[in-house]
Structures are given as C-alpha cells and as structure tokens.
Amino acid sequence: MKVPFSYLERQFAVSGPGESPTLTDTIFEDLKRFVVSGDFTLGKSLVEFERKFAAHEGAKHALGVNSGTDALFLSLKGLGVGPGDEVITCAETFIATAGSIAQSGATPVFVDVNDEFTIDADRIEAAITPKTKAIMPVWFTGNAPDMDRILEIANAKGLKVIEDSCCAIDGAYKNRKAGSIGDAGGFSFHPLKNLNVWSDGGMITTNSDELAAKIALLRNHGFKSRDEVEIFGYNSRMDTFQAVVALRMIDDVAAVTDRRIAAARRYDDALRDLEGLIDIPRRSAHIRHVYHLYMLRVKDRDGLLRHLQENGVEAKIHYPIPLPYQKACAHLGCKKGDFPKTERDCDSIVTLPSHAYLTEDEISYAIETLRGFYGK
Ligand SMILES: Cc1ncc(COP(=O)(O)O)c(C=O)c1O
C-alpha cells in the first residue's frame, strides 16, 4: 500500500465520463467565466475572497498578496520594520519566516523552541535589545504559540507582533483565530496548505485600519488612485485567478481541517502507548491545532524514516537542519549549542502523511508500519 504525503491528485481529480462533476470541474467552469471577464487585477473575486477570509479568521481586514512570504514581508514593512531593527522569531520554522525579516532589512533574532514546536515564550525577554522592533511567533506545524505571554511581553516593551500563521488557516488560540491576535497575521495558500490555490497566494489579516491602508498601498506599487503614487511599493497582489479557485474552497475549509485533525487524533491514539520510543507533543484544549504537519519526535529517526518510506508510507522531515545554522544565516553568528531543543528536534522529528484525503485503511497501514519498526 502507498500512503501519499501529497493529496493534490486526490483533491483535484477531474470526473470521468458519466461521473458527477468534481471540485476541479466546477473550478474550471468558474475560470472560463472569469477569463472572459478580463477582471484579472485586484478583481471582484479577490475582493469577495478577502471579505470571506477576514470573516473566517475573525479579523477586520484581509488583503490578498502573492505568497505567505510576502504576507510576512509586507506586514513588517507596513509596521515600519526595516534596516537597523531586530525581529525575534523561532529557531524552528520554515526559512521564509526568517527570510521575510531579512528581506525587510531587519535582522532575525532566533529564540529556541519549546516541546510543542513553537517559540519558547520564556526565552523571549532575554533576546530583546534596544533594536528589537517586533516579535514574529510562528504557528509552526499548525500549533499555536503562547500568544497571551507573547502579547504581554510585546505590550510591556512596545513591540509589534506579526503572527506567522502561514501553516494555520482555521487554527485558534483561546477561541481567537490565527492571524487575528497580533498586529498582523500572514497566511499562505501554497498547494499543501489546508486552503490551497493552483500556484502561490497569501493573505495579510489585521484589525488596524491604518495598517490595512498601508498594506493596500505597498502591495500595489504605492498607488493611491490610478494616477497617484503615495509611496514606493511592490507588485505583490494576489492573482484574482487564484481567488476564483480559493472561493470554491473557503466554505469547506473548516470541514477539511476537521478531517485533518481527525487523522492526527487517530495517530495520537494509536501511538500513545509507545512512550520512550515516540514523543507526542502535549495537546492543549485551548488550541485548535490544525496539523499542517503531523510531527513527532522518535527514537532512531533515520531508521524509522527509511522503514516507512521503503514500505510506501511517505514520511518526511521538516526540517533536518536548524535554520540558524543554514549558510544563509551564517552572518548572524549562531553556533551549535545555541538552540538545544531545535537541534534535538532536527535530529529526531518525523512528519507522517496526515491529511483530509487519507482513507481509514491508509492511516491504519501507516500506524502498523510504524509500530512494526519498533516490534510493537
Ligand atoms: C511557517 C511558514 N512561514 C512562511 C511560509 C511561506 O509561505 P509561502 O510558501 O506561501 O511563501 C511557509 C510556507 O510553507 C511556512 O510554513
């Protein structure tokens, strides 16, 4: 049996002769109507998608941009972060978190992770310097950082908070949706996200009218009107084409996410007794963890990974090299030993295929294959 990591072939299958239309068939029909309308740039469907996304994430404003990376970068720019500033973020994350900070001209300052794959909030204060301008906590794996503590620190020190909620569409912390808690939130619609488009796309959420107005300028060359340019900006609009695609999926995102969560719970329940071999991070009742990645710390990770892959279970590692030790970060002067928990994770984590499109049998097979490796 093969247990695929990617679900795109299943999600976007087209119907065969005589079969009822699939999601893809419906989107094709929408796109036919859209293409002949010529409404490509900041079009009506984008405005509608932004309205729906803002309502979905419980934020006052949502602005479509061309990727999650740009969502973070433009949020930083919009909040006035730039050269000479420092932004505190988590050492265990995808490169784009730190990349967006570097792109803004600011310096990423890494803080080690806790046991739940999010920033260790107790270590943030020690990383603050007179240059610190913002904190960028990451909803890594789809799990919420300790937002109460982070906001408390940020408020006391006058720092901005930009949530990297790229992995956490539909996630929540104490009944507040991802991206609606800090000053701004950045989301990704990359194909392997739980609301995914047919290329790249991103969204910035904010409750600030002022920031929304600034980002509306920044993402569109600084245009105030057709002929007036207020500031230098970027071409970073979300394609209306992608908004047409996303509009067909946004109403189902909670249900898709529920199925993702159900798959993760099946793994949790079936693996909990393997204590000592497998370390399942603590699950918190006040967090809606959306399991963008179903990640565990395991004994003999490389052996297990090989065993899973050889038996058709497409497990992966996110990510094997601590971000601060990547060559791109060499100028930051981080050294081995600075981030012990991130290092431990990079050597022991494995991501199992876990998503809304797996069958019960496939999950059972993945569980049996994993248990079999440990002779259980
Ligand atoms: C934590 C995190 N931040 C930022 C991004 C960047 O999003 P995008 O690929 O849409 O630029 C990703 C994408 O996977 C991510 O996982």
The ligand as an SDF file (V2000), in Angstrom:
LIG
                    3D

 16 16  0  0  0  0  0  0  0  0999 V2000
    5.9420   28.7210    8.7410 C   0  0  0  0  0  0  0  0  0  0  0  0
    5.8700   29.2250    7.3330 C   0  0  0  0  0  0  0  0  0  0  0  0
    6.0970   30.5300    7.0960 N   0  0  0  0  0  0  0  0  0  0  0  0
    6.0530   31.0440    5.8450 C   0  0  0  0  0  0  0  0  0  0  0  0
    5.7550   30.2410    4.7630 C   0  0  0  0  0  0  0  0  0  0  0  0
    5.7850   30.8490    3.3920 C   0  0  0  0  0  0  0  0  0  0  0  0
    4.5960   30.7100    2.6700 O   0  0  0  0  0  0  0  0  0  0  0  0
    4.6670   30.7370    1.0550 P   0  0  0  0  0  0  0  0  0  0  0  0
    5.2310   29.4200    0.6260 O   0  0  0  0  0  0  0  0  0  0  0  0
    3.2350   30.9070    0.6510 O   0  0  0  0  0  0  0  0  0  0  0  0
    5.5000   31.8830    0.6690 O   0  0  0  0  0  0  0  0  0  0  0  0
    5.5100   28.8860    4.9610 C   0  0  0  0  0  0  0  0  0  0  0  0
    5.2020   28.0020    3.8190 C   0  0  0  0  0  0  0  0  0  0  0  0
    5.2110   26.8050    3.8890 O   0  0  0  0  0  0  0  0  0  0  0  0
    5.5760   28.3570    6.2780 C   0  0  0  0  0  0  0  0  0  0  0  0
    5.3870   27.0520    6.5080 O   0  0  0  0  0  0  0  0  0  0  0  0
  1  2  1  0
  2  3  1  0
  2 15  2  0
  3  4  2  0
  4  5  1  0
  5  6  1  0
  5 12  2  0
  6  7  1  0
  7  8  1  0
  8  9  2  0
  8 10  1  0
  8 11  1  0
 12 13  1  0
 12 15  1  0
 13 14  2  0
 15 16  1  0
M  END
$$$$
